[in-house]
Amino acid sequence: MIETLDITVPIKPISTNAIHRSIVRGRHAQSIKSKEYREFKDSLNIMLARESEDIDKFINRVSSLDQPLYMTANYVVEMPWNSLITKKGEISKISLDWDNCIKGFQDCFFDFMGMTDHLIITGHLDMIAVSQDRGWSTTVEIVVNHLEEKIVEWDYH
């Protein structure tokens, strides 16, 4: 590990299904960013602006590193237990799918930093049920390493 950034924001990740909406113009359909996505991005940007000192330090350190690099993205999404668990004690069928709750957050997060997420080649996601009074939060830990270390691990020499 060369550099790490760890940020927690009190926000529910947007579902990938809610990022775009289709509009029809004549005989052609077009996909555009939804109002929900634009509002999510605006809210996240306000929250990330409060963390701008740590984010700026991370960006400056990463930009000065020797290339090539890769990133690991580790996420923890905390959700009120009643959003995840039914009264019968089962996982809710309408809860946010774990595999579709990161894309929108990650794109907005990296856009805020002025970076792209193409360097992320590994990651982890945990969804945790918390008490209702804690509400939603999303934590992201970005870990930066030199790519040579991963190539050795993959044994592609």
C-alpha positions, 0 to 999 in steps of 0.5 A: 500500500502506497496511499490510502483515502478513507471517507464516510458520508451519510448518504444512501448509494443510488441504485444503478437502475436509477442513474439513467432514464430513457427519452424518445425523440422521434423514432430514436431512444436516448439515455440521459442522466436521471433527475434522481442521479443529478440530485444524488450527485449534488448532495454527494458533492456537498458532503465530499466538499466537507472532506476536501482537505483530505481528498486534496492531499490524497490527489496530490500524493497520488499524482506525484507517484511513479506509474503505473498504479492500480487501486483497490476500492473497499466499501461499507454501506450501512443501512437501517436494519428495516431496509435490509431485514423484513419483519420475518427476519429475512433479507428484503427482496426490495433492499438495495442490491449489493452489486448495483449500489456502488457504480453511481457512488463511485462515478460521482466520487471519482468525478469529484476528485477529477479522476476516473475509476479505471485504475480500480481492479479489485475491491470489496463491499460489505452491507451492514444493517444498523439501527434505524436512528443511525440511518444510511452511510457509505464508507469508501477506502481507496488504496493505491499500489504499484501495478508491478506488485499485482503483476507478480501476484498474478504471476504474469511474468 
